[in-house]
Amino acid sequence: MANEELRLVMVAQRGDVESFNALVRLYEGRVYNLCYRLLGDADSAADATQDTFLSAYRHLQAFRGGSFRSWLFRIATNVCYDILRARQRRPAVSLDASCETAGEDTPSLQIADTSESPDEFALRRELARAIEAGLAQLPVDQRLVVVLCDLQGLTYEEIADVLGANLGTIKSRLSRGRARLRDLLRQEELLPLRFRHEGEE
Amino acid sequence: MTTPPQLNEHDLDLLSAYLDDQLSADERRAVERRLGDEAELRQAYEELRATVQALRDLEPLRPPRSFTLDPAKVAAQRPPAVRLGWRRWLQVAGVFAGVLIAAIGVLNVLGSMGAGAPATAEQPTAEVMMAVAPTEAPGLRESVPAAEAATPPIGDGVAAPSALDNGSDAVSPQTLATPEMAALPDVAPQPTVAPPAISSPGTADLAQPTPAVAPATPAGGSNVILLIVIVAVAVLAGGVWLWRRRS
């Protein structure tokens, strides 16, 4: 898989757009999800994803081996940072507001299987909504690390590679981001009951 | 409802890393021992684990559209093919050859003109000698074999384009090529005017055994130098042309 990916990169570096498009198809879902979780709305995420791939294509010569995914995510992260900085300068749309409308963009959750009761399904849906809202409230650097680790499944080393930060910084941002989310879920009483009750017994 | 446990940052980092299996064996054992002993830590761990699980359970979104690039549009913007494939090399070689042929042509014409008026060639030649071989030591001339005589100018010729390449941002191929090419014809009649240039007092204190242009093979030596300078200019011009194409 990695070899095939590198082969596609090398052919694309020689100007073959179709090979590059094969890489786009491989990663567009993950890049879109990364952008969406960082930006909080579907339109911005789609624009950022398109910009990411355009930028990656233009700068493909700068890729000198290693993890193509990390390289691509670094570009996506920079694109999202630019958008967030522009929003800060001209805050026409707040992240909270965009997150409230995000529910309209997201596909409706399906009941996972027949064993899931309507109550469980409702709780899962509520939990997903709270997590999304909580992510939007995190500082950007913490949100980014949480998204890369817990949603995208990157290792600490890969995250350090994407962000150009050291492992200690990554661990620290991750634990603080998770703790904040835990506090938010706790406030909304969305943590599983046995955990909340355990301390009360 | 009881107050939830508030961990210090160190314990928080430990639990988070423990969840991701990022602790050393010793650290892991220590955390597990504490989890067995400390109810608060255990509760904090369970809450953190549930939070991480909720994050991981978040369903991925489906992209609203495909993000593949349109080859026609991309080609109109800017192709990424900067890497030198064989076709690219062929183009570059063509440019080199063109510059080389032009330089030799100009050289021949000006060389024949210079032979008819040797007196006027004296001053420029001295300048070229200063520029191309400033460390010539006249006292060692005789002891240097003819084959080695061409070595220092080769070094100079190779160093020049690389140095210029590094700072080639604002230099056009024309401005680089012209002064050197104009000076080249003056090197041709060098044997007749070289001795005065070599014996200039400015070079007398340079005692390093750097060979001079061998007078024993004046025509062959100067031709080699000339060829090297021409090739250097051609490479330089081609390099600058390439750089301009890329940027």
Interface residues (C-beta under 8 A of the other chain):
Chain A: A12 Q13 R14 G15 V17 E18 F20 N21 V24 R25 E28 G29 V31 Y32 N33 Y36 A42 A46 T49 Q50 F53 L54 Y57 R58 H59 L60 Q61 D105 T106 P107 L109 R124 L127 A128 I131 E132 V146 C149 D150 L151 Y156 K171 S172 L174 S175 R176 R178 A179 L181 R182 D183 L185 R186 L190 L191 P192 F195 R196 E198 G199 E200
Chain B: M1 T2 P4 P5 L7 E9 L12 D13 L15 S16 A17 D20 Q22 A39 E40 Q43 E46 E47 L48 A50 T51 V52 A54 L55 R56 D57 L58 E59 P60 L61 R62 P63 P64 R65 S66 F67 T68 L69 P71 V74 A75 Q77 R78 P79 P80 A81 V82 R83 G85
